[in-house]
C-alpha cells in the first residue's frame, strides 16, 4: 500500500532505517508492522503526493494497519 502523503512516506522511511529516532507515539503506532510493510510505504514515489493530508487520527491508524 503506498503512502498517502510526503510526510507519511518520510515517517516510514525513518521507521524502517532509524527506528531509534522516532517519537514515542509513532513507535507505538508502528510497532506491529513488518519491515516489508514499512518498506512499501517508504518506497512510494513523492511526485504528485501532497505534503500532508487532512485525515483524522482514526483514519490514519486504519490506513497504517491496513484495516
Secondary structure in CASP SS format (residue, H / E / C, confidence):
PFRMAT SS
TARGET T0000
AUTHOR 0000-0000-0000
METHOD secondary structure of the structure
MODEL  1
X C 1.00
X C 1.00
X C 1.00
X C 1.00
X C 1.00
X H 1.00
X H 1.00
X H 1.00
X H 1.00
X H 1.00
X H 1.00
X H 1.00
X H 1.00
X H 1.00
X H 1.00
X H 1.00
X H 1.00
X C 1.00
X H 1.00
X H 1.00
X H 1.00
X C 1.00
X C 1.00
X H 1.00
X H 1.00
X H 1.00
X H 1.00
X H 1.00
X H 1.00
X H 1.00
X C 1.00
X C 1.00
X C 1.00
X C 1.00
X H 1.00
X H 1.00
X H 1.00
X H 1.00
X H 1.00
X H 1.00
X H 1.00
X H 1.00
X C 1.00
X C 1.00
X C 1.00
X C 1.00
X C 1.00
X C 1.00
X C 1.00
X C 1.00
X C 1.00
X C 1.00
X C 1.00
X C 1.00
X C 1.00
X C 1.00
X H 1.00
X H 1.00
X H 1.00
X H 1.00
X H 1.00
X H 1.00
X H 1.00
X H 1.00
X H 1.00
X C 1.00
X C 1.00
END
